[in-house]
Amino acid sequence: MQKTLLFIITLFFITCDSPNTSNDSENMSWVFVANEGDLGASNGSISMIDDDGNVSETHALGEIVQSVEVYNDKLIVLINGGQNQSPEDSKIKIFDITSNGLSMPGIEIFTDNSSPREMVVIEGMLYFTNWNTQDIKIFNLFNYTIESSIPVDGLPEDIIADANNLWVTINMNSDWTPGNKIVKIDINTNAVSEIIEVEDGPLELTEYDGDIYISRTYYDENWNASQGVSSIKNGNVMNKNYGSGGACGGSILNYNNHVYRSFEGGIAPVDSDLNLDLGSKIGNFENEIYHAEIIENNIWFALTDKEDYNEIKVIDLNGNELATYSVGKFPGDFAIWNQDNN
């Protein structure tokens, strides 16, 4: 997802002394929003949206709440530690989820200043990318231990899984120059099986019809952003660059039998040649799309002006606005919990 890319970011069980964060009414579902917070302020949090559209927010959880994932009745939160680089700032937080909300204070597992980024769960094992240690760590969700890690060359960002493989983007090299690699990992052996070169700045991933699509965002020496999309089809790589100043954010989605990329205040379909179909773009927002995701067949946009405006907009396939929620600073990742599915 599109995150601020300027962070440089043992195992012990501890709890914090925070008050319980819950709702008095019982809910069949919750949507959780990772609010990164201000760099250097340690005010990252989770916003929680209930069945009736009410929004509540946890206390501050740490510096840069990077990503969230629901596994059974637990919310997993990765906190990358931002600029502090203290061993206790990079951590995993795990909360029990009930119909009333999150059960506080939850559990903290320190990751020894690894700077965790994104994650995927496969059969009770949490695979998560890390900048400082340049690896994918494997965390056992049954005994809460990090069992092993898979080293990579560069700063790994997004991670997804298909039936047999993990796919990981290397957005930047270890010297902070733009990366250009996709790492393919065999799930059965946890070994790197292939390194695939695309063009600069691979960021987010999605899988569609057996092919892998990659959004790309990369920067020049003055931190001016340029964007593009790449695809991997039957081992063949295709790249398309959109230049600077045109595309917005770095979200790439599998939605309504098409691949979409965030672009100019919305998401636009990507055709077979990786061109953007602007005539079919969904959404037209003035503020930056920090992240976009599909939840229950609607598009959830996380919008920010990087100051005081931080909202979630929910849009259907036809572009109709269904809901607006005010949330915490720099909303990014989403996760949904449904009681019926647990």
C-alpha positions as YAML, in Angstrom:
chain: A
units: angstrom
residues:
- id: 1
  name: MET
  ca: [0.00, 0.00, 0.00]
- id: 2
  name: GLN
  ca: [1.02, 3.59, -0.31]
- id: 3
  name: LYS
  ca: [2.89, 4.36, 2.90]
- id: 4
  name: THR
  ca: [5.29, 7.10, 3.89]
- id: 5
  name: LEU
  ca: [8.63, 5.70, 2.70]
- id: 6
  name: LEU
  ca: [10.92, 7.65, 4.99]
- id: 7
  name: PHE
  ca: [11.00, 5.38, 8.03]
- id: 8
  name: ILE
  ca: [14.08, 3.47, 9.11]
- id: 9
  name: ILE
  ca: [12.76, 1.19, 11.18]
- id: 10
  name: THR
  ca: [13.69, -11.36, 21.89]
- id: 11
  name: LEU
  ca: [10.54, -12.12, 21.78]
- id: 12
  name: PHE
  ca: [8.90, -11.14, 25.06]
- id: 13
  name: PHE
  ca: [5.27, -11.13, 26.10]
- id: 14
  name: ILE
  ca: [4.12, -7.98, 27.86]
- id: 15
  name: THR
  ca: [0.87, -6.14, 28.37]
- id: 16
  name: CYS
  ca: [0.11, -2.45, 28.50]
- id: 17
  name: ASP
  ca: [-1.98, -0.71, 31.12]
- id: 18
  name: SER
  ca: [-4.54, 0.78, 28.75]
- id: 19
  name: PRO
  ca: [-8.28, 0.94, 29.35]
- id: 20
  name: ASN
  ca: [-10.57, -1.44, 27.53]
- id: 21
  name: THR
  ca: [-11.60, -0.31, 24.05]
- id: 22
  name: SER
  ca: [-15.03, -1.66, 23.21]
- id: 23
  name: ASN
  ca: [-18.59, -0.77, 22.33]
- id: 24
  name: ASP
  ca: [-21.58, -1.41, 24.59]
- id: 25
  name: SER
  ca: [-23.63, -2.89, 21.74]
- id: 26
  name: GLU
  ca: [-23.00, -6.24, 20.11]
- id: 27
  name: ASN
  ca: [-21.98, -6.17, 16.47]
- id: 28
  name: MET
  ca: [-21.88, -8.78, 13.76]
- id: 29
  name: SER
  ca: [-18.89, -7.14, 12.08]
- id: 30
  name: TRP
  ca: [-16.08, -4.64, 12.57]
- id: 31
  name: VAL
  ca: [-13.90, -2.82, 10.08]
- id: 32
  name: PHE
  ca: [-10.48, -1.94, 11.49]
- id: 33
  name: VAL
  ca: [-8.42, 0.94, 10.07]
- id: 34
  name: ALA
  ca: [-4.68, 1.28, 10.67]
- id: 35
  name: ASN
  ca: [-3.94, 4.93, 11.41]
- id: 36
  name: GLU
  ca: [-0.20, 5.38, 10.94]
- id: 37
  name: GLY
  ca: [0.02, 8.56, 13.03]
- id: 38
  name: ASP
  ca: [2.58, 11.34, 12.82]
- id: 39
  name: LEU
  ca: [6.21, 10.48, 12.22]
- id: 40
  name: GLY
  ca: [8.07, 10.79, 15.52]
- id: 41
  name: ALA
  ca: [4.94, 11.18, 17.66]
- id: 42
  name: SER
  ca: [4.14, 7.52, 18.55]
- id: 43
  name: ASN
  ca: [0.43, 8.30, 18.11]
- id: 44
  name: GLY
  ca: [-0.52, 5.55, 15.67]
- id: 45
  name: SER
  ca: [-3.88, 3.94, 16.48]
- id: 46
  name: ILE
  ca: [-6.70, 1.73, 15.22]
- id: 47
  name: SER
  ca: [-10.11, 3.12, 14.26]
- id: 48
  name: MET
  ca: [-13.02, 0.68, 14.58]
- id: 49
  name: ILE
  ca: [-16.22, 0.99, 12.55]
- id: 50
  name: ASP
  ca: [-19.24, -0.96, 13.80]
- id: 51
  name: ASP
  ca: [-22.40, -2.25, 12.10]
- id: 52
  name: ASP
  ca: [-24.16, 1.10, 12.49]
- id: 53
  name: GLY
  ca: [-21.27, 3.19, 11.19]
- id: 54
  name: ASN
  ca: [-20.12, 4.40, 14.60]
- id: 55
  name: VAL
  ca: [-16.37, 5.03, 14.82]
- id: 56
  name: SER
  ca: [-14.26, 4.53, 17.93]
- id: 57
  name: GLU
  ca: [-10.50, 4.72, 18.28]
- id: 58
  name: THR
  ca: [-7.95, 2.96, 20.44]
- id: 59
  name: HIS
  ca: [-5.38, 4.73, 22.54]
- id: 60
  name: ALA
  ca: [-2.00, 5.38, 20.91]
- id: 61
  name: LEU
  ca: [-0.35, 2.05, 20.07]
- id: 62
  name: GLY
  ca: [3.08, 3.21, 18.90]
- id: 63
  name: GLU
  ca: [4.95, 4.90, 16.10]
- id: 64
  name: ILE
  ca: [3.61, 4.10, 12.62]
- id: 65
  name: VAL
  ca: [0.81, 1.55, 12.78]
- id: 66
  name: GLN
  ca: [1.67, -0.02, 9.46]
- id: 67
  name: SER
  ca: [-0.81, -2.80, 8.73]
- id: 68
  name: VAL
  ca: [-3.64, -4.88, 10.16]
- id: 69
  name: GLU
  ca: [-4.91, -8.40, 9.54]
- id: 70
  name: VAL
  ca: [-7.78, -10.43, 11.00]
- id: 71
  name: TYR
  ca: [-7.10, -14.08, 11.80]
- id: 72
  name: ASN
  ca: [-10.04, -15.97, 13.31]
- id: 73
  name: ASP
  ca: [-11.09, -13.82, 16.28]
- id: 74
  name: LYS
  ca: [-7.83, -11.90, 16.58]
- id: 75
  name: LEU
  ca: [-6.61, -8.61, 15.16]
- id: 76
  name: ILE
  ca: [-2.91, -8.60, 14.28]
- id: 77
  name: VAL
  ca: [-1.23, -5.20, 14.09]
- id: 78
  name: LEU
  ca: [2.27, -4.46, 12.79]
- id: 79
  name: ILE
  ca: [3.97, -1.35, 14.22]
- id: 80
  name: ASN
  ca: [7.20, -0.52, 12.44]
- id: 81
  name: GLY
  ca: [8.72, 1.93, 14.93]
- id: 82
  name: GLY
  ca: [9.31, 4.83, 12.56]
- id: 83
  name: GLN
  ca: [12.45, 6.82, 13.24]
- id: 84
  name: ASN
  ca: [12.96, 5.81, 16.86]
- id: 85
  name: GLN
  ca: [14.79, 2.56, 16.06]
- id: 86
  name: SER
  ca: [14.41, 1.28, 19.60]
- id: 87
  name: PRO
  ca: [14.07, -2.50, 20.01]
- id: 88
  name: GLU
  ca: [10.74, -1.93, 21.77]
- id: 89
  name: ASP
  ca: [9.26, 0.23, 18.98]
- id: 90
  name: SER
  ca: [9.13, -2.47, 16.30]
- id: 91
  name: LYS
  ca: [6.45, -4.91, 17.38]
- id: 92
  name: ILE
  ca: [3.43, -7.06, 16.74]
- id: 93
  name: LYS
  ca: [0.27, -6.38, 18.75]
- id: 94
  name: ILE
  ca: [-2.47, -8.98, 18.94]
- id: 95
  name: PHE
  ca: [-5.98, -8.32, 20.27]
- id: 96
  name: ASP
  ca: [-8.97, -10.59, 20.80]
- id: 97
  name: ILE
  ca: [-12.02, -9.45, 18.81]
- id: 98
  name: THR
  ca: [-15.53, -9.79, 20.21]
- id: 99
  name: SER
  ca: [-18.92, -8.46, 19.15]
- id: 100
  name: ASN
  ca: [-18.22, -5.55, 21.53]
- id: 101
  name: GLY
  ca: [-14.87, -4.59, 19.98]
- id: 102
  name: LEU
  ca: [-11.24, -5.20, 20.91]
- id: 103
  name: SER
  ca: [-10.28, -6.71, 24.24]
- id: 104
  name: MET
  ca: [-7.56, -4.59, 25.78]
- id: 105
  name: PRO
  ca: [-4.71, -4.46, 26.55]
- id: 106
  name: GLY
  ca: [-3.76, -7.23, 24.13]
- id: 107
  name: ILE
  ca: [-0.32, -8.78, 23.71]
- id: 108
  name: GLU
  ca: [2.92, -7.21, 22.44]
- id: 109
  name: ILE
  ca: [5.69, -9.20, 20.79]
- id: 110
  name: PHE
  ca: [8.87, -7.27, 20.07]
- id: 111
  name: THR
  ca: [10.59, -7.97, 16.74]
- id: 112
  name: ASP
  ca: [14.06, -6.71, 17.73]
- id: 113
  name: ASN
  ca: [13.95, -3.48, 15.71]
- id: 114
  name: SER
  ca: [13.09, -5.27, 12.47]
- id: 115
  name: SER
  ca: [10.74, -2.50, 11.17]
- id: 116
  name: PRO
  ca: [7.79, -4.71, 10.12]
- id: 117
  name: ARG
  ca: [5.75, -3.61, 7.09]
- id: 118
  name: GLU
  ca: [3.12, -5.91, 5.51]
- id: 119
  name: MET
  ca: [1.84, -9.42, 6.23]
- id: 120
  name: VAL
  ca: [-0.10, -12.47, 5.10]
- id: 121
  name: VAL
  ca: [-1.38, -15.45, 7.12]
- id: 122
  name: ILE
  ca: [-1.09, -19.00, 5.80]
- id: 123
  name: GLU
  ca: [-2.34, -21.92, 7.92]
- id: 124
  name: GLY
  ca: [-1.61, -20.31, 11.25]
- id: 125
  name: MET
  ca: [1.74, -18.85, 10.21]
- id: 126
  name: LEU
  ca: [2.21, -15.10, 9.85]
- id: 127
  name: TYR
  ca: [4.68, -14.06, 7.17]
- id: 128
  name: PHE
  ca: [5.70, -10.40, 7.47]
- id: 129
  name: THR
  ca: [8.18, -8.19, 5.65]
- id: 130
  name: ASN
  ca: [10.84, -6.17, 7.47]
- id: 131
  name: TRP
  ca: [12.99, -3.24, 6.34]
- id: 132
  name: ASN
  ca: [15.73, -3.09, 8.95]
- id: 133
  name: THR
  ca: [16.48, -6.79, 8.93]
- id: 134
  name: GLN
  ca: [15.73, -7.15, 5.19]
- id: 135
  name: ASP
  ca: [13.79, -10.37, 5.50]
- id: 136
  name: ILE
  ca: [10.43, -12.08, 5.74]
- id: 137
  name: LYS
  ca: [9.92, -13.38, 9.26]
- id: 138
  name: ILE
  ca: [7.70, -16.37, 9.99]
- id: 139
  name: PHE
  ca: [5.64, -16.02, 13.19]
- id: 140
  name: ASN
  ca: [3.74, -18.95, 14.66]
- id: 141
  name: LEU
  ca: [0.23, -17.82, 15.68]
- id: 142
  name: PHE
  ca: [-0.24, -20.86, 17.92]
- id: 143
  name: ASN
  ca: [2.76, -20.46, 20.21]
- id: 144
  name: TYR
  ca: [3.57, -16.77, 19.44]
- id: 145
  name: THR
  ca: [7.18, -17.28, 18.46]
- id: 146
  name: ILE
  ca: [9.19, -16.22, 15.42]
- id: 147
  name: GLU
  ca: [10.33, -19.55, 14.03]
- id: 148
  name: SER
  ca: [12.60, -18.45, 11.18]
- id: 149
  name: SER
  ca: [13.22, -15.80, 8.56]
- id: 150
  name: ILE
  ca: [13.83, -15.64, 4.82]
- id: 151
  name: PRO
  ca: [16.55, -13.09, 3.92]
- id: 152
  name: VAL
  ca: [16.15, -10.88, 0.85]
- id: 153
  name: ASP
  ca: [18.38, -8.32, -0.84]
- id: 154
  name: GLY
  ca: [16.75, -4.94, -0.28]
- id: 155
  name: LEU
  ca: [13.77, -3.49, 1.59]
- id: 156
  name: PRO
  ca: [10.75, -5.79, 1.20]
- id: 157
  name: GLU
  ca: [7.32, -4.15, 1.17]
- id: 158
  name: ASP
  ca: [4.11, -5.92, 0.12]
- id: 159
  name: ILE
  ca: [3.51, -9.66, 0.39]
- id: 160
  name: ILE
  ca: [0.73, -11.88, -1.01]
- id: 161
  name: ALA
  ca: [0.23, -15.61, -1.45]
- id: 162
  name: ASP
  ca: [-1.18, -17.81, -4.18]
- id: 163
  name: ALA
  ca: [-1.69, -21.57, -3.91]
- id: 164
  name: ASN
  ca: [2.02, -22.40, -3.95]
- id: 165
  name: ASN
  ca: [4.07, -19.23, -3.56]
- id: 166
  name: LEU
  ca: [4.65, -16.04, -1.68]
- id: 167
  name: TRP
  ca: [5.28, -12.92, -3.76]
- id: 168
  name: VAL
  ca: [7.20, -10.01, -2.25]
- id: 169
  name: THR
  ca: [8.04, -6.57, -3.65]
- id: 170
  name: ILE
  ca: [11.47, -4.98, -3.13]
- id: 171
  name: ASN
  ca: [10.53, -1.29, -3.31]
- id: 172
  name: MET
  ca: [13.97, 0.06, -2.44]
- id: 173
  name: ASN
  ca: [17.50, -1.27, -2.30]
- id: 174
  name: SER
  ca: [19.43, -1.22, 0.96]
- id: 175
  name: ASP
  ca: [21.06, 2.08, -0.10]
- id: 176
  name: TRP
  ca: [17.56, 3.63, -0.57]
- id: 177
  name: THR
  ca: [17.83, 3.75, -4.36]
- id: 178
  name: PRO
  ca: [14.73, 2.45, -6.21]
- id: 179
  name: GLY
  ca: [14.41, -1.33, -6.15]
- id: 180
  name: ASN
  ca: [13.20, -3.32, -9.14]
- id: 181
  name: LYS
  ca: [12.68, -6.91, -7.99]
- id: 182
  name: ILE
  ca: [9.88, -9.31, -7.13]
- id: 183
  name: VAL
  ca: [10.88, -12.21, -4.90]
- id: 184
  name: LYS
  ca: [9.04, -15.51, -5.41]
- id: 185
  name: ILE
  ca: [9.15, -17.89, -2.43]
- id: 186
  name: ASP
  ca: [8.07, -21.54, -2.34]
- id: 187
  name: ILE
  ca: [5.57, -21.88, 0.52]
- id: 188
  name: ASN
  ca: [6.43, -25.56, 1.06]
- id: 189
  name: THR
  ca: [10.17, -24.95, 1.56]
- id: 190
  name: ASN
  ca: [10.22, -21.27, 2.58]
- id: 191
  name: ALA
  ca: [13.05, -20.84, 0.10]
- id: 192
  name: VAL
  ca: [13.45, -18.19, -2.60]
- id: 193
  name: SER
  ca: [12.67, -19.91, -5.90]
- id: 194
  name: GLU
  ca: [13.00, -16.96, -8.27]
- id: 195
  name: ILE
  ca: [13.91, -13.28, -8.38]
- id: 196
  name: ILE
  ca: [12.09, -11.41, -11.14]
- id: 197
  name: GLU
  ca: [13.17, -7.98, -12.34]
- id: 198
  name: VAL
  ca: [10.54, -5.38, -13.18]
- id: 199
  name: GLU
  ca: [11.02, -1.63, -13.55]
- id: 200
  name: ASP
  ca: [11.67, 0.70, -10.62]
- id: 201
  name: GLY
  ca: [9.59, 0.95, -7.46]
- id: 202
  name: PRO
  ca: [7.45, -2.21, -7.09]
- id: 203
  name: LEU
  ca: [5.05, -1.47, -4.24]
- id: 204
  name: GLU
  ca: [1.73, -3.35, -3.98]
- id: 205
  name: LEU
  ca: [0.68, -6.70, -5.40]
- id: 206
  name: THR
  ca: [-2.50, -8.41, -6.51]
- id: 207
  name: GLU
  ca: [-3.20, -11.72, -8.22]
- id: 208
  name: TYR
  ca: [-5.76, -11.98, -11.02]
- id: 209
  name: ASP
  ca: [-6.52, -15.01, -13.20]
- id: 210
  name: GLY
  ca: [-3.21, -16.63, -12.26]
- id: 211
  name: ASP
  ca: [-1.14, -13.54, -13.11]
- id: 212
  name: ILE
  ca: [0.64, -11.15, -10.74]
- id: 213
  name: TYR
  ca: [0.13, -7.39, -11.07]
- id: 214
  name: ILE
  ca: [2.37, -4.86, -9.36]
- id: 215
  name: SER
  ca: [1.85, -1.15, -8.73]
- id: 216
  name: ARG
  ca: [5.10, 0.83, -8.85]
- id: 217
  name: THR
  ca: [6.07, 4.11, -7.20]
- id: 218
  name: TYR
  ca: [9.62, 5.41, -7.29]
- id: 219
  name: TYR
  ca: [11.41, 8.69, -6.60]
- id: 220
  name: ASP
  ca: [14.12, 10.84, -8.15]
- id: 221
  name: GLU
  ca: [16.92, 12.55, -6.19]
- id: 222
  name: ASN
  ca: [14.48, 15.33, -5.19]
- id: 223
  name: TRP
  ca: [11.81, 12.84, -4.01]
- id: 224
  name: ASN
  ca: [9.51, 13.56, -6.94]
- id: 225
  name: ALA
  ca: [7.32, 10.50, -7.45]
- id: 226
  name: SER
  ca: [6.73, 8.57, -10.66]
- id: 227
  name: GLN
  ca: [4.29, 5.69, -11.05]
- id: 228
  name: GLY
  ca: [3.58, 2.66, -13.16]
- id: 229
  name: VAL
  ca: [2.29, -0.91, -13.27]
- id: 230
  name: SER
  ca: [4.01, -4.22, -14.09]
- id: 231
  name: SER
  ca: [2.64, -7.70, -14.66]
- id: 232
  name: ILE
  ca: [4.07, -11.23, -14.57]
- id: 233
  name: LYS
  ca: [2.22, -13.57, -16.90]
- id: 234
  name: ASN
  ca: [3.53, -17.08, -17.51]
- id: 235
  name: GLY
  ca: [6.97, -15.89, -16.51]
- id: 236
  name: ASN
  ca: [6.90, -12.93, -18.89]
- id: 237
  name: VAL
  ca: [7.24, -9.40, -17.51]
- id: 238
  name: MET
  ca: [5.42, -6.36, -18.92]
- id: 239
  name: ASN
  ca: [5.96, -2.79, -17.66]
- id: 240
  name: LYS
  ca: [4.07, 0.44, -18.18]
- id: 241
  name: ASN
  ca: [5.17, 3.82, -16.83]
- id: 242
  name: TYR
  ca: [2.72, 6.68, -16.29]
- id: 243
  name: GLY
  ca: [5.27, 9.36, -15.48]
- id: 244
  name: SER
  ca: [5.27, 11.83, -12.61]
- id: 245
  name: GLY
  ca: [2.36, 13.86, -11.33]
- id: 246
  name: GLY
  ca: [-0.35, 11.71, -12.86]
- id: 247
  name: ALA
  ca: [-0.98, 8.65, -10.75]
- id: 248
  name: CYS
  ca: [-1.95, 8.87, -7.10]
- id: 249
  name: GLY
  ca: [-1.00, 6.41, -4.41]
- id: 250
  name: GLY
  ca: [0.06, 2.86, -5.01]
- id: 251
  name: SER
  ca: [-2.99, 0.65, -4.52]
- id: 252
  name: ILE
  ca: [-3.65, -2.16, -6.99]
- id: 253
  name: LEU
  ca: [-6.85, -4.19, -6.70]
- id: 254
  name: ASN
  ca: [-8.63, -7.21, -8.13]
- id: 255
  name: TYR
  ca: [-12.23, -5.98, -8.43]
- id: 256
  name: ASN
  ca: [-15.24, -6.88, -10.59]
- id: 257
  name: ASN
  ca: [-13.13, -9.12, -12.89]
- id: 258
  name: HIS
  ca: [-10.62, -6.35, -13.57]
- id: 259
  name: VAL
  ca: [-7.38, -5.07, -12.15]
- id: 260
  name: TYR
  ca: [-7.55, -1.45, -10.92]
- id: 261
  name: ARG
  ca: [-4.83, 1.00, -9.92]
- id: 262
  name: SER
  ca: [-5.27, 4.14, -7.82]
- id: 263
  name: PHE
  ca: [-5.07, 7.16, -10.13]
- id: 264
  name: GLU
  ca: [-6.00, 10.86, -9.92]
- id: 265
  name: GLY
  ca: [-8.47, 10.67, -7.04]
- id: 266
  name: GLY
  ca: [-9.96, 7.27, -7.85]
- id: 267
  name: ILE
  ca: [-9.16, 3.80, -9.17]
- id: 268
  name: ALA
  ca: [-8.90, 3.11, -12.91]
- id: 269
  name: PRO
  ca: [-9.07, -0.26, -14.70]
- id: 270
  name: VAL
  ca: [-5.82, -1.60, -16.14]
- id: 271
  name: ASP
  ca: [-6.17, -3.14, -19.62]
- id: 272
  name: SER
  ca: [-4.21, -6.05, -21.09]
- id: 273
  name: ASP
  ca: [-1.43, -3.68, -22.20]
- id: 274
  name: LEU
  ca: [-1.35, -2.08, -18.72]
- id: 275
  name: ASN
  ca: [-2.91, 1.17, -19.95]
- id: 276
  name: LEU
  ca: [-5.34, 2.92, -17.60]
- id: 277
  name: ASP
  ca: [-8.97, 3.19, -18.75]
- id: 278
  name: LEU
  ca: [-9.71, 6.68, -17.44]
- id: 279
  name: GLY
  ca: [-13.24, 6.64, -18.82]
- id: 280
  name: SER
  ca: [-14.12, 3.90, -16.33]
- id: 281
  name: LYS
  ca: [-12.37, 5.42, -13.30]
- id: 282
  name: ILE
  ca: [-14.29, 5.08, -10.02]
- id: 283
  name: GLY
  ca: [-13.98, 7.96, -7.57]
- id: 284
  name: ASN
  ca: [-12.90, 11.56, -8.01]
- id: 285
  name: PHE
  ca: [-11.45, 12.82, -4.72]
- id: 286
  name: GLU
  ca: [-9.40, 15.96, -4.23]
- id: 287
  name: ASN
  ca: [-7.30, 14.63, -1.37]
- id: 288
  name: GLU
  ca: [-4.63, 11.97, -1.66]
- id: 289
  name: ILE
  ca: [-5.71, 8.35, -1.77]
- id: 290
  name: TYR
  ca: [-3.40, 6.87, 0.84]
- id: 291
  name: HIS
  ca: [-4.85, 3.40, 0.37]
- id: 292
  name: ALA
  ca: [-7.78, 1.67, -1.36]
- id: 293
  name: GLU
  ca: [-9.20, -1.77, -0.71]
- id: 294
  name: ILE
  ca: [-12.23, -3.91, -1.56]
- id: 295
  name: ILE
  ca: [-14.46, -4.80, 1.39]
- id: 296
  name: GLU
  ca: [-17.68, -6.74, 0.76]
- id: 297
  name: ASN
  ca: [-17.74, -5.70, -2.90]
- id: 298
  name: ASN
  ca: [-17.40, -1.98, -2.23]
- id: 299
  name: ILE
  ca: [-14.30, 0.22, -2.55]
- id: 300
  name: TRP
  ca: [-12.95, 1.71, 0.64]
- id: 301
  name: PHE
  ca: [-10.74, 4.76, 0.12]
- id: 302
  name: ALA
  ca: [-8.44, 6.08, 2.85]
- id: 303
  name: LEU
  ca: [-8.02, 9.81, 2.18]
- id: 304
  name: THR
  ca: [-5.73, 12.37, 3.78]
- id: 305
  name: ASP
  ca: [-4.33, 15.85, 3.23]
- id: 306
  name: LYS
  ca: [-1.37, 14.82, 5.44]
- id: 307
  name: GLU
  ca: [-2.57, 17.27, 8.07]
- id: 308
  name: ASP
  ca: [-6.07, 17.48, 9.59]
- id: 309
  name: TYR
  ca: [-8.22, 15.77, 6.96]
- id: 310
  name: ASN
  ca: [-8.37, 11.99, 7.47]
- id: 311
  name: GLU
  ca: [-11.48, 10.24, 6.17]
- id: 312
  name: ILE
  ca: [-12.71, 6.94, 4.80]
- id: 313
  name: LYS
  ca: [-15.06, 7.03, 1.81]
- id: 314
  name: VAL
  ca: [-17.01, 3.95, 0.75]
- id: 315
  name: ILE
  ca: [-18.02, 3.81, -2.93]
- id: 316
  name: ASP
  ca: [-19.92, 1.16, -4.90]
- id: 317
  name: LEU
  ca: [-19.13, -0.10, -8.39]
- id: 318
  name: ASN
  ca: [-21.24, 2.65, -9.97]
- id: 319
  name: GLY
  ca: [-19.43, 5.41, -8.12]
- id: 320
  name: ASN
  ca: [-22.17, 6.07, -5.57]
- id: 321
  name: GLU
  ca: [-20.92, 7.24, -2.19]
- id: 322
  name: LEU
  ca: [-22.27, 4.95, 0.52]
- id: 323
  name: ALA
  ca: [-20.57, 6.20, 3.66]
- id: 324
  name: THR
  ca: [-18.00, 8.61, 5.11]
- id: 325
  name: TYR
  ca: [-16.06, 8.05, 8.32]
- id: 326
  name: SER
  ca: [-13.67, 10.36, 10.16]
- id: 327
  name: VAL
  ca: [-10.71, 8.40, 11.49]
- id: 328
  name: GLY
  ca: [-7.22, 8.87, 12.96]
- id: 329
  name: LYS
  ca: [-4.09, 10.40, 11.40]
- id: 330
  name: PHE
  ca: [-2.92, 8.95, 8.06]
- id: 331
  name: PRO
  ca: [-5.37, 6.05, 7.59]
- id: 332
  name: GLY
  ca: [-3.87, 3.16, 5.65]
- id: 333
  name: ASP
  ca: [-4.60, -0.54, 5.84]
- id: 334
  name: PHE
  ca: [-8.04, -2.13, 6.44]
- id: 335
  name: ALA
  ca: [-9.18, -5.43, 7.91]
- id: 336
  name: ILE
  ca: [-12.71, -6.78, 8.43]
- id: 337
  name: TRP
  ca: [-14.06, -9.19, 11.04]
- id: 338
  name: ASN
  ca: [-17.40, -10.96, 10.58]
- id: 339
  name: GLN
  ca: [-18.86, -12.93, 13.47]
- id: 340
  name: ASP
  ca: [-20.53, -15.40, 11.11]
- id: 341
  name: ASN
  ca: [-17.16, -16.31, 9.57]
- id: 342
  name: ASN
  ca: [-15.46, -17.12, 12.88]
...
